[in-house]
């Protein structure tokens, strides 16, 4: 009979080097508006799943899509404004 054992590191993988860095957390914070807009779009799409979309639903979907595009544009513009070290002058 063979025993099944777990690797301690795989089960409790909370070593300090596995935590996200401050830069990664900042990148996530910068994308929060885009993530929120995508969730709102998904909510609007879910509402229309079980029925034929009426004019109000179509307007809600259109506005949600526009918010997603605007949020992604803002995130892209914000990251384009930051300069990376070692770049060309």
N, C-alpha and C positions, 0 to 999 in steps of 0.2 A: 504494500500500500504506500503510495507516495503522498506526502503532505504538501498542501498548497500554502505557500508563504508569500508575504508581500515584502516588497523592498521598502524600508522605512522612509527613504528619501522621496520615493514616488508618492507615498501616502501623505506625508507631512512635508510638502514642498513649500515651505514658507521661509526659506533662507533669505537674508537681507539682499543678496544679489539678485533675487528673483522679483523683487518689488519694482514697479515702474519708476523711472527716473523723473526728476522734476521737469525735464524737457518734454518727456512723453506725456506727463500730466498737463502741461501747458498746451501741448498740441491737441489733446482731447478737449480741454476747456475752450480752445479756439474753434473747435468744430461743433460745439453744443448747439448753436443756433441752427446749423444745417441739419443736425440729427433731430432736433425738435420739429423742424419744418417737415422732415420726411415722415415723422410719426403722425403729424396732423394730416398729411396727404394720405397715409395709410388708413387713418380713421375715416376720412371722407370716402375712400374707396370701399371700405368695409360696409359703410352705411348703404351703399348702392348695390351690394351683392344680392340681396334677396328681393329686390324690386326693380322695376324699370325706372331709371333716373328721371326725375322731373326737372323743371327749370331751376329750381332752388338747388337741387343736388348738382346739376351741371355747373352752376355758378360757384358752389362750394369747391368742387373739384378743380375748376379753373383757377380760383384764387389760391388754393393749396399748392397747385403746380407752380404758380407764379412765385409763391413764397419760397418754395424749394429752390427754384432757379436763382432768386435774389440772394438767398442764404449761401448757396454755393458760390455765387459771384463774389459776395462779400468775403467769404473765407479765402477764395483764390486771390483776391486783391490784397487781403491782409498778409497772406504768406508771400506774395510777390514783392511787397514793400520791405520785407525784412531782408537784410543782406547777410549772406553767408561768409564766414571768415575764409580768407584765402582766395576770394573771387577777383575777377578782373576789375580794374579801376575804371 
